[in-house]
């Protein structure tokens, strides 16, 4: 179970790192569907739901990473690319990452 927790956290942290790097290098807005702009947390919520329903740790970890990356940005009411890379947003994301690390075994048990 411990190895699964570490595997889960690696996928989660990799997702946060890759999405952060990609959007820093190439800040592209999400697609707009029926007048609603989709952000990567939207896709993350779908992946979390799929991961939970299919007992798929990779889907769950990647989805949670997408959600976690935007959580502080959304909570602080961010609107711009600069807001996403503000000290407050980066610090909040770091705290969420630490919280997921500390609870990784519990999260794995919730999926499998």
ABEGO torsion letter per residue (X at the ends): XAAAAAAAAAAAAAAAAAAAAAAAABBBBBBBBGGBBBBAAAAAAAAAAAAAAAGBAAAAAAAAAAAAAAAAAAAAGBABAAAAABAAAAAAAAAAAAAAAAAAAAAAAAAX
